[in-house]
Amino acid sequence: MENTTAPARTATPVVLWVVLAVSAAVNAGGSVTGLDFTLRMIAGGIALAATAGLITYYVRRRQQR
């Protein structure tokens, strides 16, 4: 018997966590390795966007319950 009330599982949070980890590592390690300031700010923006995406995903998922 299928459970039709269970929320569908997607790969969205996994992808967002990976993007967040990579972009945060680039942003944090960029100053040590001498990475250009512009590239570090782009990585920081991507990290902020991934964080916002994760918050949005979990809030929407919580409201569906």
N, CA, C and O atoms as a Maestro MAE file, in Angstrom:
{
 s_m_m2io_version
 :::
 2.0.0
}

f_m_ct {
 s_m_title
 :::
 protein
 m_atom[260] {
  # First column is atom index #
  i_m_mmod_type
  r_m_x_coord
  r_m_y_coord
  r_m_z_coord
  i_m_residue_number
  s_m_chain_name
  s_m_pdb_residue_name
  s_m_pdb_atom_name
  i_m_atomic_number
  :::
  1 25 0.831 -1.166 0.000 1 A "MET " " N  " 7
  2 3 0.000 0.000 0.000 1 A "MET " " CA " 6
  3 2 0.885 1.242 0.000 1 A "MET " " C  " 6
  4 15 1.852 1.323 0.757 1 A "MET " " O  " 8
  5 25 0.551 2.205 -0.850 2 A "GLU " " N  " 7
  6 3 1.341 3.427 -0.957 2 A "GLU " " CA " 6
  7 2 0.878 4.485 0.023 2 A "GLU " " C  " 6
  8 15 -0.311 4.628 0.308 2 A "GLU " " O  " 8
  9 25 1.850 5.218 0.525 3 A "ASN " " N  " 7
  10 3 1.544 6.333 1.403 3 A "ASN " " CA " 6
  11 2 1.502 7.596 0.554 3 A "ASN " " C  " 6
  12 15 2.546 8.144 0.198 3 A "ASN " " O  " 8
  13 25 0.316 8.053 0.234 4 A "THR " " N  " 7
  14 3 0.180 9.216 -0.648 4 A "THR " " CA " 6
  15 2 0.242 10.533 0.115 4 A "THR " " C  " 6
  16 15 0.284 11.595 -0.507 4 A "THR " " O  " 8
  17 25 0.248 10.492 1.436 5 A "THR " " N  " 7
  18 3 0.312 11.727 2.211 5 A "THR " " CA " 6
  19 2 1.743 12.124 2.560 5 A "THR " " C  " 6
  20 15 1.970 13.234 3.043 5 A "THR " " O  " 8
  21 25 2.698 11.251 2.327 6 A "ALA " " N  " 7
  22 3 4.087 11.560 2.642 6 A "ALA " " CA " 6
  23 2 4.643 12.552 1.624 6 A "ALA " " C  " 6
  24 15 4.372 12.424 0.430 6 A "ALA " " O  " 8
  25 25 5.418 13.539 2.081 7 A "PRO " " N  " 7
  26 3 6.006 14.491 1.140 7 A "PRO " " CA " 6
  27 2 7.031 13.800 0.241 7 A "PRO " " C  " 6
  28 15 7.747 12.896 0.670 7 A "PRO " " O  " 8
  29 25 7.082 14.240 -0.997 8 A "ALA " " N  " 7
  30 3 8.038 13.670 -1.948 8 A "ALA " " CA " 6
  31 2 9.452 14.100 -1.576 8 A "ALA " " C  " 6
  32 15 9.681 15.250 -1.201 8 A "ALA " " O  " 8
  33 25 10.377 13.191 -1.679 9 A "ARG " " N  " 7
  34 3 11.776 13.509 -1.387 9 A "ARG " " CA " 6
  35 2 12.461 13.927 -2.677 9 A "ARG " " C  " 6
  36 15 12.340 13.266 -3.708 9 A "ARG " " O  " 8
  37 25 13.172 15.021 -2.597 10 A "THR " " N  " 7
  38 3 13.884 15.525 -3.758 10 A "THR " " CA " 6
  39 2 15.356 15.685 -3.422 10 A "THR " " C  " 6
  40 15 15.760 15.580 -2.265 10 A "THR " " O  " 8
  41 25 16.136 15.937 -4.435 11 A "ALA " " N  " 7
  42 3 17.569 16.136 -4.249 11 A "ALA " " CA " 6
  43 2 17.904 17.599 -3.976 11 A "ALA " " C  " 6
  44 15 19.075 17.949 -3.832 11 A "ALA " " O  " 8
  45 25 16.897 18.445 -3.905 12 A "THR " " N  " 7
  46 3 17.119 19.880 -3.741 12 A "THR " " CA " 6
  47 2 17.962 20.233 -2.518 12 A "THR " " C  " 6
  48 15 18.935 20.972 -2.665 12 A "THR " " O  " 8
  49 25 17.643 19.745 -1.322 13 A "PRO " " N  " 7
  50 3 18.462 20.152 -0.176 13 A "PRO " " CA " 6
  51 2 19.900 19.638 -0.256 13 A "PRO " " C  " 6
  52 15 20.827 20.307 0.200 13 A "PRO " " O  " 8
  53 25 20.079 18.477 -0.823 14 A "VAL " " N  " 7
  54 3 21.441 17.927 -0.951 14 A "VAL " " CA " 6
  55 2 22.274 18.807 -1.870 14 A "VAL " " C  " 6
  56 15 23.419 19.133 -1.557 14 A "VAL " " O  " 8
  57 25 21.701 19.186 -2.994 15 A "VAL " " N  " 7
  58 3 22.412 20.042 -3.950 15 A "VAL " " CA " 6
  59 2 22.703 21.398 -3.319 15 A "VAL " " C  " 6
  60 15 23.803 21.929 -3.473 15 A "VAL " " O  " 8
  61 25 21.736 21.959 -2.616 16 A "LEU " " N  " 7
  62 3 21.951 23.260 -1.979 16 A "LEU " " CA " 6
  63 2 23.029 23.198 -0.901 16 A "LEU " " C  " 6
  64 15 23.819 24.132 -0.764 16 A "LEU " " O  " 8
  65 25 23.069 22.108 -0.135 17 A "TRP " " N  " 7
  66 3 24.117 21.961 0.886 17 A "TRP " " CA " 6
  67 2 25.500 21.854 0.247 17 A "TRP " " C  " 6
  68 15 26.466 22.428 0.750 17 A "TRP " " O  " 8
  69 25 25.595 21.123 -0.853 18 A "VAL " " N  " 7
  70 3 26.889 20.990 -1.535 18 A "VAL " " CA " 6
  71 2 27.334 22.340 -2.100 18 A "VAL " " C  " 6
  72 15 28.494 22.726 -1.958 18 A "VAL " " O  " 8
  73 25 26.405 23.053 -2.740 19 A "VAL " " N  " 7
  74 3 26.726 24.373 -3.289 19 A "VAL " " CA " 6
  75 2 27.157 25.316 -2.165 19 A "VAL " " C  " 6
  76 15 28.118 26.069 -2.319 19 A "VAL " " O  " 8
  77 25 26.454 25.273 -1.046 20 A "LEU " " N  " 7
  78 3 26.800 26.120 0.090 20 A "LEU " " CA " 6
  79 2 28.194 25.795 0.619 20 A "LEU " " C  " 6
  80 15 28.984 26.702 0.881 20 A "LEU " " O  " 8
  81 25 28.498 24.521 0.774 21 A "ALA " " N  " 7
  82 3 29.806 24.123 1.311 21 A "ALA " " CA " 6
  83 2 30.946 24.539 0.385 21 A "ALA " " C  " 6
  84 15 31.965 25.060 0.838 21 A "ALA " " O  " 8
  85 25 30.768 24.307 -0.905 22 A "VAL " " N  " 7
  86 3 31.832 24.643 -1.865 22 A "VAL " " CA " 6
  87 2 32.030 26.152 -1.946 22 A "VAL " " C  " 6
  88 15 33.162 26.633 -1.899 22 A "VAL " " O  " 8
  89 25 30.949 26.891 -2.067 23 A "SER " " N  " 7
  90 3 31.087 28.343 -2.202 23 A "SER " " CA " 6
  91 2 31.618 28.979 -0.919 23 A "SER " " C  " 6
  92 15 32.388 29.938 -0.982 23 A "SER " " O  " 8
  93 25 31.223 28.464 0.232 24 A "ALA " " N  " 7
  94 3 31.751 28.986 1.491 24 A "ALA " " CA " 6
  95 2 33.243 28.674 1.626 24 A "ALA " " C  " 6
  96 15 34.007 29.500 2.126 24 A "ALA " " O  " 8
  97 25 33.655 27.490 1.184 25 A "ALA " " N  " 7
  98 3 35.080 27.136 1.239 25 A "ALA " " CA " 6
  99 2 35.903 28.029 0.309 25 A "ALA " " C  " 6
  100 15 36.998 28.464 0.668 25 A "ALA " " O  " 8
  101 25 35.380 28.294 -0.867 26 A "VAL " " N  " 7
  102 3 36.079 29.185 -1.805 26 A "VAL " " CA " 6
  103 2 36.168 30.585 -1.211 26 A "VAL " " C  " 6
  104 15 37.213 31.232 -1.283 26 A "VAL " " O  " 8
  105 25 35.076 31.047 -0.627 27 A "ASN " " N  " 7
  106 3 35.056 32.382 -0.042 27 A "ASN " " CA " 6
  107 2 36.021 32.484 1.137 27 A "ASN " " C  " 6
  108 15 36.760 33.462 1.248 27 A "ASN " " O  " 8
  109 25 36.022 31.489 2.009 28 A "ALA " " N  " 7
  110 3 36.879 31.534 3.188 28 A "ALA " " CA " 6
  111 2 38.353 31.305 2.839 28 A "ALA " " C  " 6
  112 15 39.235 31.974 3.378 28 A "ALA " " O  " 8
  113 25 38.608 30.375 1.952 29 A "GLY " " N  " 7
  114 3 39.992 30.063 1.607 29 A "GLY " " CA " 6
  115 2 40.593 30.982 0.563 29 A "GLY " " C  " 6
  116 15 41.797 30.936 0.307 29 A "GLY " " O  " 8
  117 25 39.771 31.805 -0.034 30 A "GLY " " N  " 7
  118 3 40.260 32.689 -1.090 30 A "GLY " " CA " 6
  119 2 41.279 33.692 -0.630 30 A "GLY " " C  " 6
  120 15 42.226 33.994 -1.357 30 A "GLY " " O  " 8
  121 25 41.106 34.215 0.561 31 A "SER " " N  " 7
  122 3 42.060 35.209 1.048 31 A "SER " " CA " 6
  123 2 43.417 34.576 1.354 31 A "SER " " C  " 6
  124 15 44.453 35.222 1.205 31 A "SER " " O  " 8
  125 25 43.409 33.337 1.776 32 A "VAL " " N  " 7
  126 3 44.657 32.637 2.091 32 A "VAL " " CA " 6
  127 2 45.421 32.299 0.816 32 A "VAL " " C  " 6
  128 15 46.647 32.397 0.767 32 A "VAL " " O  " 8
  129 25 44.681 31.901 -0.213 33 A "THR " " N  " 7
  130 3 45.320 31.482 -1.456 33 A "THR " " CA " 6
  131 2 45.554 32.631 -2.424 33 A "THR " " C  " 6
  132 15 46.179 32.438 -3.466 33 A "THR " " O  " 8
  133 25 45.061 33.833 -2.098 34 A "GLY " " N  " 7
  134 3 45.274 34.979 -2.967 34 A "GLY " " CA " 6
  135 2 44.289 35.072 -4.114 34 A "GLY " " C  " 6
  136 15 44.604 35.649 -5.154 34 A "GLY " " O  " 8
  137 25 43.115 34.521 -3.944 35 A "LEU " " N  " 7
  138 3 42.078 34.581 -4.975 35 A "LEU " " CA " 6
  139 2 41.583 36.017 -5.105 35 A "LEU " " C  " 6
  140 15 41.525 36.757 -4.123 35 A "LEU " " O  " 8
  141 25 41.233 36.395 -6.306 36 A "ASP " " N  " 7
  142 3 40.775 37.745 -6.579 36 A "ASP " " CA " 6
  143 2 39.547 38.100 -5.732 36 A "ASP " " C  " 6
  144 15 38.689 37.254 -5.480 36 A "ASP " " O  " 8
  145 25 39.479 39.344 -5.304 37 A "PHE " " N  " 7
  146 3 38.392 39.816 -4.448 37 A "PHE " " CA " 6
  147 2 37.035 39.630 -5.113 37 A "PHE " " C  " 6
  148 15 36.068 39.251 -4.453 37 A "PHE " " O  " 8
  149 25 36.957 39.892 -6.400 38 A "THR " " N  " 7
  150 3 35.686 39.763 -7.112 38 A "THR " " CA " 6
  151 2 35.186 38.325 -7.095 38 A "THR " " C  " 6
  152 15 33.994 38.093 -6.892 38 A "THR " " O  " 8
  153 25 36.057 37.371 -7.301 39 A "LEU " " N  " 7
  154 3 35.658 35.966 -7.279 39 A "LEU " " CA " 6
  155 2 35.208 35.529 -5.880 39 A "LEU " " C  " 6
  156 15 34.288 34.723 -5.740 39 A "LEU " " O  " 8
  157 25 35.856 36.062 -4.862 40 A "ARG " " N  " 7
  158 3 35.438 35.727 -3.497 40 A "ARG " " CA " 6
  159 2 34.064 36.300 -3.187 40 A "ARG " " C  " 6
  160 15 33.267 35.659 -2.503 40 A "ARG " " O  " 8
  161 25 33.779 37.486 -3.676 41 A "MET " " N  " 7
  162 3 32.466 38.089 -3.447 41 A "MET " " CA " 6
  163 2 31.375 37.343 -4.221 41 A "MET " " C  " 6
  164 15 30.251 37.211 -3.735 41 A "MET " " O  " 8
  165 25 31.695 36.865 -5.404 42 A "ILE " " N  " 7
  166 3 30.746 36.048 -6.168 42 A "ILE " " CA " 6
  167 2 30.454 34.751 -5.405 42 A "ILE " " C  " 6
  168 15 29.302 34.332 -5.297 42 A "ILE " " O  " 8
  169 25 31.506 34.125 -4.880 43 A "ALA " " N  " 7
  170 3 31.318 32.898 -4.095 43 A "ALA " " CA " 6
  171 2 30.496 33.178 -2.837 43 A "ALA " " C  " 6
  172 15 29.678 32.350 -2.437 43 A "ALA " " O  " 8
  173 25 30.704 34.328 -2.217 44 A "GLY " " N  " 7
  174 3 29.917 34.702 -1.051 44 A "GLY " " CA " 6
  175 2 28.452 34.921 -1.402 44 A "GLY " " C  " 6
  176 15 27.561 34.554 -0.636 44 A "GLY " " O  " 8
  177 25 28.210 35.518 -2.557 45 A "GLY " " N  " 7
  178 3 26.830 35.706 -3.013 45 A "GLY " " CA " 6
  179 2 26.141 34.393 -3.296 45 A "GLY " " C  " 6
  180 15 24.961 34.222 -2.990 45 A "GLY " " O  " 8
  181 25 26.876 33.466 -3.882 46 A "ILE " " N  " 7
  182 3 26.320 32.134 -4.145 46 A "ILE " " CA " 6
  183 2 26.011 31.431 -2.821 46 A "ILE " " C  " 6
  184 15 24.987 30.758 -2.699 46 A "ILE " " O  " 8
  185 25 26.891 31.587 -1.836 47 A "ALA " " N  " 7
  186 3 26.651 30.989 -0.522 47 A "ALA " " CA " 6
  187 2 25.400 31.590 0.124 47 A "ALA " " C  " 6
  188 15 24.607 30.866 0.726 47 A "ALA " " O  " 8
  189 25 25.221 32.896 0.004 48 A "LEU " " N  " 7
  190 3 24.016 33.533 0.542 48 A "LEU " " CA " 6
  191 2 22.756 33.036 -0.168 48 A "LEU " " C  " 6
  192 15 21.733 32.794 0.472 48 A "LEU " " O  " 8
  193 25 22.832 32.885 -1.486 49 A "ALA " " N  " 7
  194 3 21.678 32.399 -2.244 49 A "ALA " " CA " 6
  195 2 21.338 30.959 -1.864 49 A "ALA " " C  " 6
  196 15 20.164 30.606 -1.751 49 A "ALA " " O  " 8
  197 25 22.364 30.127 -1.666 50 A "ALA " " N  " 7
  198 3 22.118 28.744 -1.257 50 A "ALA " " CA " 6
  199 2 21.514 28.686 0.134 50 A "ALA " " C  " 6
  200 15 20.641 27.858 0.395 50 A "ALA " " O  " 8
  201 25 21.966 29.553 1.031 51 A "THR " " N  " 7
  202 3 21.396 29.617 2.378 51 A "THR " " CA " 6
  203 2 19.931 30.033 2.323 51 A "THR " " C  " 6
  204 15 19.089 29.449 3.006 51 A "THR " " O  " 8
  205 25 19.630 31.033 1.519 52 A "ALA " " N  " 7
  206 3 18.244 31.475 1.366 52 A "ALA " " CA " 6
  207 2 17.387 30.364 0.764 52 A "ALA " " C  " 6
  208 15 16.236 30.183 1.160 52 A "ALA " " O  " 8
  209 25 17.940 29.629 -0.185 53 A "GLY " " N  " 7
  210 3 17.213 28.507 -0.782 53 A "GLY " " CA " 6
  211 2 16.923 27.407 0.224 53 A "GLY " " C  " 6
  212 15 15.832 26.836 0.220 53 A "GLY " " O  " 8
  213 25 17.883 27.105 1.082 54 A "LEU " " N  " 7
  214 3 17.672 26.083 2.112 54 A "LEU " " CA " 6
  215 2 16.616 26.518 3.120 54 A "LEU " " C  " 6
  216 15 15.761 25.723 3.511 54 A "LEU " " O  " 8
  217 25 16.672 27.773 3.537 55 A "ILE " " N  " 7
  218 3 15.673 28.266 4.488 55 A "ILE " " CA " 6
  219 2 14.285 28.210 3.869 55 A "ILE " " C  " 6
  220 15 13.330 27.767 4.507 55 A "ILE " " O  " 8
  221 25 14.178 28.659 2.630 56 A "THR " " N  " 7
  222 3 12.892 28.626 1.931 56 A "THR " " CA " 6
  223 2 12.379 27.206 1.785 56 A "THR " " C  " 6
  224 15 11.194 26.949 1.998 56 A "THR " " O  " 8
  225 25 13.256 26.283 1.426 57 A "TYR " " N  " 7
  226 3 12.854 24.889 1.252 57 A "TYR " " CA " 6
  227 2 12.302 24.308 2.553 57 A "TYR " " C  " 6
  228 15 11.243 23.680 2.557 57 A "TYR " " O  " 8
  229 25 13.017 24.518 3.649 58 A "TYR " " N  " 7
  230 3 12.593 23.922 4.915 58 A "TYR " " CA " 6
  231 2 11.339 24.595 5.486 58 A "TYR " " C  " 6
  232 15 10.511 23.924 6.102 58 A "TYR " " O  " 8
  233 25 11.191 25.895 5.292 59 A "VAL " " N  " 7
  234 3 9.980 26.572 5.773 59 A "VAL " " CA " 6
  235 2 8.765 26.088 4.991 59 A "VAL " " C  " 6
  236 15 7.725 25.794 5.580 59 A "VAL " " O  " 8
  237 25 8.887 26.005 3.684 60 A "ARG " " N  " 7
  238 3 7.766 25.523 2.869 60 A "ARG " " CA " 6
  239 2 7.432 24.073 3.193 60 A "ARG " " C  " 6
  240 15 6.260 23.700 3.248 60 A "ARG " " O  " 8
  241 25 8.448 23.266 3.405 61 A "ARG " " N  " 7
  242 3 8.215 21.860 3.728 61 A "ARG " " CA " 6
  243 2 7.511 21.724 5.078 61 A "ARG " " C  " 6
  244 15 6.638 20.874 5.255 61 A "ARG " " O  " 8
  245 25 7.901 22.569 6.014 62 A "ARG " " N  " 7
  246 3 7.303 22.517 7.343 62 A "ARG " " CA " 6
  247 2 5.832 22.953 7.313 62 A "ARG " " C  " 6
  248 15 5.001 22.415 8.045 62 A "ARG " " O  " 8
  249 25 5.527 23.931 6.459 63 A "GLN " " N  " 7
  250 3 4.157 24.422 6.353 63 A "GLN " " CA " 6
  251 2 3.230 23.396 5.701 63 A "GLN " " C  " 6
  252 15 2.019 23.434 5.921 63 A "GLN " " O  " 8
  253 25 3.779 22.485 4.909 64 A "GLN " " N  " 7
  254 3 2.971 21.483 4.231 64 A "GLN " " CA " 6
  255 2 2.519 20.376 5.176 64 A "GLN " " C  " 6
  256 15 1.568 19.659 4.866 64 A "GLN " " O  " 8
  257 25 3.161 20.227 6.287 65 A "ARG " " N  " 7
  258 3 2.812 19.150 7.217 65 A "ARG " " CA " 6
  259 2 1.547 19.416 7.945 65 A "ARG " " C  " 6
  260 15 1.123 18.600 8.763 65 A "ARG " " O  " 8
  :::
 }
 m_bond[259] {
  # First column is bond index #
  i_m_from
  i_m_to
  i_m_order
  :::
  1 1 2 1
  2 2 3 1
  3 3 4 2
  4 3 5 1
  5 5 6 1
  6 6 7 1
  7 7 8 2
  8 7 9 1
  9 9 10 1
  10 10 11 1
  11 11 12 2
  12 11 13 1
  13 13 14 1
  14 14 15 1
  15 15 16 2
  16 15 17 1
  17 17 18 1
  18 18 19 1
  19 19 20 2
  20 19 21 1
  21 21 22 1
  22 22 23 1
  23 23 24 2
  24 23 25 1
  25 25 26 1
  26 26 27 1
  27 27 28 2
  28 27 29 1
  29 29 30 1
  30 30 31 1
  31 31 32 2
  32 31 33 1
  33 33 34 1
  34 34 35 1
  35 35 36 2
  36 35 37 1
  37 37 38 1
  38 38 39 1
  39 39 40 2
  40 39 41 1
  41 41 42 1
  42 42 43 1
  43 43 44 2
  44 43 45 1
  45 45 46 1
  46 46 47 1
  47 47 48 2
  48 47 49 1
  49 49 50 1
  50 50 51 1
  51 51 52 2
  52 51 53 1
  53 53 54 1
  54 54 55 1
  55 55 56 2
  56 55 57 1
  57 57 58 1
  58 58 59 1
  59 59 60 2
  60 59 61 1
  61 61 62 1
  62 62 63 1
  63 63 64 2
  64 63 65 1
  65 65 66 1
  66 66 67 1
  67 67 68 2
  68 67 69 1
  69 69 70 1
  70 70 71 1
  71 71 72 2
  72 71 73 1
  73 73 74 1
  74 74 75 1
  75 75 76 2
  76 75 77 1
  77 77 78 1
  78 78 79 1
  79 79 80 2
  80 79 81 1
  81 81 82 1
  82 82 83 1
  83 83 84 2
  84 83 85 1
  85 85 86 1
  86 86 87 1
  87 87 88 2
  88 87 89 1
  89 89 90 1
  90 90 91 1
  91 91 92 2
  92 91 93 1
  93 93 94 1
  94 94 95 1
  95 95 96 2
  96 95 97 1
  97 97 98 1
  98 98 99 1
  99 99 100 2
  100 99 101 1
  101 101 102 1
  102 102 103 1
  103 103 104 2
  104 103 105 1
  105 105 106 1
  106 106 107 1
  107 107 108 2
  108 107 109 1
  109 109 110 1
  110 110 111 1
  111 111 112 2
  112 111 113 1
  113 113 114 1
  114 114 115 1
  115 115 116 2
  116 115 117 1
  117 117 118 1
  118 118 119 1
  119 119 120 2
  120 119 121 1
  121 121 122 1
  122 122 123 1
  123 123 124 2
  124 123 125 1
  125 125 126 1
  126 126 127 1
  127 127 128 2
  128 127 129 1
  129 129 130 1
  130 130 131 1
  131 131 132 2
  132 131 133 1
  133 133 134 1
  134 134 135 1
  135 135 136 2
  136 135 137 1
  137 137 138 1
  138 138 139 1
  139 139 140 2
  140 139 141 1
  141 141 142 1
  142 142 143 1
  143 143 144 2
  144 143 145 1
  145 145 146 1
  146 146 147 1
  147 147 148 2
  148 147 149 1
  149 149 150 1
  150 150 151 1
  151 151 152 2
  152 151 153 1
  153 153 154 1
  154 154 155 1
  155 155 156 2
  156 155 157 1
  157 157 158 1
  158 158 159 1
  159 159 160 2
  160 159 161 1
  161 161 162 1
  162 162 163 1
  163 163 164 2
  164 163 165 1
  165 165 166 1
  166 166 167 1
  167 167 168 2
  168 167 169 1
  169 169 170 1
  170 170 171 1
  171 171 172 2
  172 171 173 1
  173 173 174 1
  174 174 175 1
  175 175 176 2
  176 175 177 1
  177 177 178 1
  178 178 179 1
  179 179 180 2
  180 179 181 1
  181 181 182 1
  182 182 183 1
  183 183 184 2
  184 183 185 1
  185 185 186 1
  186 186 187 1
  187 187 188 2
  188 187 189 1
  189 189 190 1
  190 190 191 1
  191 191 192 2
  192 191 193 1
  193 193 194 1
  194 194 195 1
  195 195 196 2
  196 195 197 1
  197 197 198 1
  198 198 199 1
  199 199 200 2
  200 199 201 1
  201 201 202 1
  202 202 203 1
  203 203 204 2
  204 203 205 1
  205 205 206 1
  206 206 207 1
  207 207 208 2
  208 207 209 1
  209 209 210 1
  210 210 211 1
  211 211 212 2
  212 211 213 1
  213 213 214 1
  214 214 215 1
  215 215 216 2
  216 215 217 1
  217 217 218 1
  218 218 219 1
  219 219 220 2
  220 219 221 1
  221 221 222 1
  222 222 223 1
  223 223 224 2
  224 223 225 1
  225 225 226 1
  226 226 227 1
  227 227 228 2
  228 227 229 1
  229 229 230 1
  230 230 231 1
  231 231 232 2
  232 231 233 1
  233 233 234 1
  234 234 235 1
  235 235 236 2
  236 235 237 1
  237 237 238 1
  238 238 239 1
  239 239 240 2
  240 239 241 1
  241 241 242 1
  242 242 243 1
  243 243 244 2
  244 243 245 1
  245 245 246 1
  246 246 247 1
  247 247 248 2
  248 247 249 1
  249 249 250 1
  250 250 251 1
  251 251 252 2
  252 251 253 1
  253 253 254 1
  254 254 255 1
  255 255 256 2
  256 255 257 1
  257 257 258 1
  258 258 259 1
  259 259 260 2
  :::
 }
}
